[in-house]
Structure formats: C-alpha cells, structure tokens
Amino acid sequence: MKKEKKQKEKITYIDDGRTIADMSALPERHPWTKRGTTSSFREIWRTYWSATRMMLKPTLVAVGFLLAAFLIVSLIFWLL
C-alpha cells in the first residue's frame, strides 16, 4: 500500500503596487486590545512612575556621557 502524499496548496502572491494591504476582511486576532483597562488611575500612575524611576539613572548616565563627549570635542576644536 502506497500512502498518498497531500500536496500543499500553492500560494500565489500578486503585487498590485499598493504599499499598505487592506486587512479589514480578516478576523480580529486580539479582541482584548479593543477593551479598556480596569485599572484605577492610581495603579496606572504607580506603574508609570516606577518604570520612569527605573530608567532615570541610565538616562542620566547616557546624557552625562553625551555631555562629556561634546565637551571633549568642543575643547579639541577650540584649541585648534
């Protein structure tokens, strides 16, 4: 007995020249993105502020590095 292989359906892509495809006919994949949040303003603010505090030191280090690089380059060009 030979097993018959299922042939895959060959997909043909047609380029109509548009840059954005119309995907309105597709079913909605993530319906939870359309709903609002059940969190209170206080919870949202705490989450935002904790994330901001967490990134404050790395941001200051990056700004300090850029400032130091700028001062070194400007000092080099000032001395020339």
C-alpha positions, 0 to 999 in steps of 0.5 A: 500500500502506497500512502498518498502524499497531500500536496500543499496548496500553492500560494500565489502572491500578486503585487498590485503596487499598493504599499499598505494591504487592506486587512479589514476582511480578516478576523480580529486576532486580539479582541482584548486590545479593543477593551479598556483597562480596569485599572484605577488611575492610581495603579496606572500612575504607580506603574508609570512612575516606577518604570520612569524611576527605573530608567532615570539613572541610565538616562542620566548616565547616557546624557552625562556621557553625551555631555562629556563627549561634546565637551571633549570635542568642543575643547579639541576644536577650540584649541585648534 
